[in-house]
Amino acid sequence: MKKCMIIGCGGVASVAIHKCCQNSSVFEGIMIASRTKSKCDALKAKLEGTTDTVIETAQVDADNVDELVSLINSYKPNVVLNLALPYQDLTIMEACLKTKTHYVDTANYEPPDTAKFEYKWQWAYKEKFERAGITALLGCGFDPGVTGVFSAYALKHHFDEINYIDILDCNGGDHGYPFATNFNPEINIREVSAKGSFIENGKWVETEPMEIKRTYNFKGVGEKDMYLLHHEELESLALNIKGIKRIRFFMTFGQSYLTHLKCLENVGMTSIKPIMYEGKEIVPLQFLKAVLPDPATLGPRTVGKTNIGCIFRGKKDGKDKNYYLYNICDHQECYKEVGSQAVSYTTGVPAMIGAMMILTDKWNKSGVYNVEEFDPDPFMEELNRWGLPWNEDFDPVLVD
Ligand SMILES: NC(=O)c1ccc[n+]([C@@H]2O[C@H](COP(=O)([O-])OP(=O)(O)OC[C@H]3O[C@@H](n4cnc5c(N)ncnc54)[C@H](OP(=O)(O)O)[C@@H]3O)[C@@H](O)[C@H]2O)c1
């Protein structure tokens, strides 16, 4: 029996779990293991009777390697899908190594006390995973994740070399709140309040937060302002895609989001430095998370679409070529299908497909890899099948 242990039971995990249960011939058994077991039990109760997948649940503290090891040893999954938070990546990888179990995640490790994410901590496990004969598949959400698969696909089928990549992440959804984040507020605010950066000629170029702004007309959504952000896949794509001269990442934000964020920053609410409050140490950003809407509750109220994709510029047979690969996803369609908005959906579906690639042996190399290091074709097929069909444009409007 092929079994997957899913760690975490939040917005993204809920979608991945629904999708595993739709895909019972691959996911014959799943264990939902998270900090708050009642959430795992509630999801199991909702899905049981609708699926042939056998669902088990457990409580686990994923910061604790020993607890993880004993749970993995008792359930014996073929793969662990980490959909907790980036802070847990290294403990879960350590437990996978100790139990010789494959590992998949969607976000790279970030130390809780420094808002800086990079791959060095996880890439350092490469030889250990090789020696153990197991795979770690890193960053298998949409961005990172599908953006890497798109890049590998573009290089395989359309280019001899890719010189420029612009990743455009547009959320045209409206949840009706003046301010809310579409995934974990703490992780989201750490990401968007950090300095921006991009890679040019092999070097990182740093910008002030939100310093570079462009406007783009997105198919299915319309014209939106987008801002250059630092993003984790820039680091791996610059190494893995042949010919890269520049790679940038843009995300759209509405004016209300930016005005609230600026105000929260100005009053110190986005700080991750602990402060004393009534004799107790608290982290302002974690307190802010507690008062903001839970992203998992945005599903019923979010309308509109997302459009996420990559514009590639490079050379084919000595000639310049441009190519845009993107997916459009509708918030309400996602809600009808799995009870979540499109930001969780566009992350949870690729996470399920990544675990599926490992369970079905379509992707099998021992070591620690980013998604673009595997054959993109089987993954691209599954995207069409599992709810994230992709579109191509051979004459896209470019970003200056
Ligand atoms: N690549 C992409 O495209 C992409 C896009 C969006 C998000 N992400 C990533 O997806 C991941 C999940 O995001 P989300 O929005 O689903 O977050 P979320 O709703 O906050 O869910 C996180 C889950 O992890 C559980 N958890 C946290 N710490 C834990 C611990 N020590 N032990 C066990 N479980 C723990 C939480 O438990 P409780 O229920 O007890 O809080 C919660 O169920 C994050 O790493 C995020 O960065 C990736």
Ligand as a Chemical Component Dictionary entry (heavy atoms), coordinates in Angstrom:
data_LIG
# 
_chem_comp.id                   LIG 
_chem_comp.type                 NON-POLYMER 
_chem_comp.pdbx_formal_charge   0 
_chem_comp.three_letter_code    LIG 
# 
loop_
_chem_comp_atom.comp_id 
_chem_comp_atom.atom_id 
_chem_comp_atom.alt_atom_id 
_chem_comp_atom.type_symbol 
_chem_comp_atom.charge 
_chem_comp_atom.model_Cartn_x 
_chem_comp_atom.model_Cartn_y 
_chem_comp_atom.model_Cartn_z 
_chem_comp_atom.pdbx_ordinal 
LIG N1  N1  N 0  5.291  27.504 -2.947 1  
LIG C1  C1  C 0  4.172  28.175 -2.898 2  
LIG O1  O1  O 0  3.601  28.525 -3.933 3  
LIG C2  C2  C 0  3.531  28.504 -1.586 4  
LIG C3  C3  C 0  2.425  29.371 -1.559 5  
LIG C4  C4  C 0  1.763  29.581 -0.349 6  
LIG C5  C5  C 0  2.220  28.961 0.824  7  
LIG N2  N2  N 1  3.329  28.147 0.764  8  
LIG C6  C6  C 0  3.828  27.451 1.980  9  
LIG O2  O2  O 0  2.877  26.472 2.377  10 
LIG C7  C7  C 0  3.055  26.204 3.760  11 
LIG C8  C8  C 0  1.700  26.143 4.448  12 
LIG O3  O3  O 0  1.050  27.408 4.342  13 
LIG P1  P1  P 0  -0.444 27.614 4.882  14 
LIG O4  O4  O 0  -0.928 28.895 4.337  15 
LIG O5  O5  O -1 -1.214 26.364 4.695  16 
LIG O6  O6  O 0  -0.150 27.819 6.453  17 
LIG P2  P2  P 0  -1.166 27.589 7.662  18 
LIG O7  O7  O 0  -2.575 27.686 7.193  19 
LIG O8  O8  O 0  -0.684 28.473 8.759  20 
LIG O9  O9  O 0  -0.915 26.043 8.066  21 
LIG C9  C9  C 0  0.250  25.606 8.688  22 
LIG C10 C10 C 0  -0.069 24.302 9.374  23 
LIG O10 O10 O 0  1.132  23.808 9.977  24 
LIG C11 C11 C 0  0.857  23.440 11.308 25 
LIG N3  N3  N 0  2.047  23.606 12.135 26 
LIG C12 C12 C 0  2.727  24.750 12.407 27 
LIG N4  N4  N 0  3.746  24.491 13.225 28 
LIG C13 C13 C 0  3.723  23.155 13.471 29 
LIG C14 C14 C 0  4.510  22.293 14.259 30 
LIG N5  N5  N 0  5.570  22.728 14.968 31 
LIG N6  N6  N 0  4.195  20.981 14.293 32 
LIG C15 C15 C 0  3.143  20.501 13.583 33 
LIG N7  N7  N 0  2.360  21.279 12.815 34 
LIG C16 C16 C 0  2.646  22.592 12.774 35 
LIG C17 C17 C 0  -0.230 24.397 11.772 36 
LIG O11 O11 O 0  -0.854 23.855 12.893 37 
LIG P3  P3  P 0  -2.027 24.641 13.708 38 
LIG O12 O12 O 0  -3.268 24.263 12.964 39 
LIG O13 O13 O 0  -1.958 24.112 15.082 40 
LIG O14 O14 O 0  -1.708 26.118 13.597 41 
LIG C18 C18 C 0  -1.095 24.457 10.516 42 
LIG O15 O15 O 0  -1.988 23.377 10.469 43 
LIG C19 C19 C 0  3.975  27.315 4.303  44 
LIG O16 O16 O 0  5.275  26.782 4.436  45 
LIG C20 C20 C 0  3.957  28.355 3.200  46 
LIG O17 O17 O 0  5.145  29.108 3.159  47 
LIG C21 C21 C 0  3.972  27.899 -0.409 48 
# 
loop_
_chem_comp_bond.comp_id 
_chem_comp_bond.atom_id_1 
_chem_comp_bond.atom_id_2 
_chem_comp_bond.value_order 
_chem_comp_bond.pdbx_ordinal 
LIG N1  C1  SING 1  
LIG C1  O1  DOUB 2  
LIG C1  C2  SING 3  
LIG C2  C3  SING 4  
LIG C2  C21 DOUB 5  
LIG C3  C4  DOUB 6  
LIG C4  C5  SING 7  
LIG C5  N2  DOUB 8  
LIG N2  C6  SING 9  
LIG N2  C21 SING 10 
LIG C6  O2  SING 11 
LIG C6  C20 SING 12 
LIG O2  C7  SING 13 
LIG C7  C8  SING 14 
LIG C7  C19 SING 15 
LIG C8  O3  SING 16 
LIG O3  P1  SING 17 
LIG P1  O4  DOUB 18 
LIG P1  O5  SING 19 
LIG P1  O6  SING 20 
LIG O6  P2  SING 21 
LIG P2  O7  DOUB 22 
LIG P2  O8  SING 23 
LIG P2  O9  SING 24 
LIG O9  C9  SING 25 
LIG C9  C10 SING 26 
LIG C10 O10 SING 27 
LIG C10 C18 SING 28 
LIG O10 C11 SING 29 
LIG C11 N3  SING 30 
LIG C11 C17 SING 31 
LIG N3  C12 SING 32 
LIG N3  C16 SING 33 
LIG C12 N4  DOUB 34 
LIG N4  C13 SING 35 
LIG C13 C14 SING 36 
LIG C13 C16 DOUB 37 
LIG C14 N5  SING 38 
LIG C14 N6  DOUB 39 
LIG N6  C15 SING 40 
LIG C15 N7  DOUB 41 
LIG N7  C16 SING 42 
LIG C17 O11 SING 43 
LIG C17 C18 SING 44 
LIG O11 P3  SING 45 
LIG P3  O12 DOUB 46 
LIG P3  O13 SING 47 
LIG P3  O14 SING 48 
LIG C18 O15 SING 49 
LIG C19 O16 SING 50 
LIG C19 C20 SING 51 
LIG C20 O17 SING 52 
# 
